[in-house]
C-alpha cells in the first residue's frame, strides 16, 4: 500500500520536470482515477488534452472516466476515437460494453 501511495508523487515529480508531456498527464489521470479520485484525474486529463487534443490515450481515458458518470457522453467519446481509428480494439470493446449495459 505504501508503494502504491508513492506512485502519484513520482509521476507528479516527473510531470513537473516535463510539464509539456501529455503522456505524463494522462498517466497521472489513470493513477488518480484508479485511486478513486476522479476529479483530480479529470484535472490532469484536461491538461493532457490541452497539450495534445488528438492524443488517443487521453481521449480513451476521458471516455473511461465518463463511463462512470455519464454513459452517453462516454459513448460519444468512444465514437470519436473510432472516427479517427475505426479498428481501435479498446474503443470497440468499451463501446460494446456500454451498449450492452443500456
C-alpha positions in Angstrom: 0.0 0.0 0.0 2.8 2.4 0.8 4.4 1.8 -2.5 1.1 2.5 -4.3 0.9 5.8 -2.5 4.3 6.8 -3.8 3.2 6.3 -7.4 1.3 9.6 -7.8 4.1 11.6 -6.1 6.6 10.1 -8.5 4.5 11.0 -11.5 3.9 14.5 -10.1 7.7 15.0 -9.9 8.1 13.7 -13.4 5.3 15.9 -14.7 6.9 19.0 -13.1 10.2 18.1 -14.9 8.4 17.8 -18.2 5.1 19.8 -18.0 4.6 19.6 -21.8 4.2 15.8 -21.7 0.6 14.7 -22.4 1.8 11.1 -21.6 2.7 12.0 -18.1 -0.5 14.0 -17.5 -2.6 11.1 -18.9 -0.7 8.6 -16.7 -1.3 10.8 -13.7 -5.0 10.8 -14.6 -5.1 7.0 -14.7 -3.3 6.8 -11.4 -5.7 9.2 -9.6 -8.7 7.6 -11.3 -7.6 4.1 -10.0 -7.1 5.6 -6.6 -10.7 6.8 -6.5 -10.0 10.5 -7.2 -11.9 11.1 -10.4 -11.9 14.9 -10.0 -8.1 15.0 -9.8 -7.9 12.5 -12.6 -10.0 14.8 -14.8 -7.9 17.8 -14.0 -4.7 16.1 -15.3 -6.6 14.7 -18.3 -7.8 18.2 -19.3 -4.2 19.3 -19.1 -3.1 16.4 -21.3 -5.8 17.2 -23.9 -4.9 20.9 -23.9 -1.3 19.9 -24.7 -2.4 17.5 -27.5 -6.1 17.3 -28.3 -5.5 14.3 -30.6 -3.7 12.2 -28.1 -5.7 9.0 -28.3 -4.7 7.6 -24.9 -6.0 10.8 -23.2 -9.2 10.6 -25.2 -9.7 6.9 -24.2 -9.1 7.8 -20.5 -11.6 10.6 -20.8 -14.2 8.1 -22.1 -13.3 5.8 -19.2 -14.0 8.5 -16.7 -17.3 9.5 -18.4 -18.4 5.8 -18.3 -18.7 6.0 -14.6 -20.8 9.2 -14.5 -22.3 9.8 -17.9 -22.5 6.8 -20.2 -24.0 8.8 -23.1 -21.0 11.1 -23.1 -18.7 8.1 -22.8 -20.3 6.6 -25.9 -19.8 9.8 -27.8 -16.1 9.8 -26.7 -15.6 6.2 -27.8 -17.3 7.1 -31.1 -14.9 10.0 -31.6 -12.0 7.7 -31.1 -13.4 5.3 -33.6 -14.0 8.0 -36.1 -10.2 8.6 -36.1 -9.3 4.9 -35.9 -12.2 2.6 -36.8 -10.3 -0.5 -35.7 -9.3 0.7 -32.2 -9.9 -2.5 -30.2 -10.2 -0.8 -26.8 -12.8 1.7 -28.0 -14.8 -1.0 -29.9 -14.9 -3.2 -26.8 -15.8 -0.4 -24.3 -18.5 1.0 -26.6 -20.0 -2.5 -26.9 -19.9 -2.8 -23.1 -21.7 0.5 -22.8 -24.4 -0.6 -25.3 -24.9 -3.9 -23.6 -25.4 -2.2 -20.2 -28.1 0.2 -21.5 
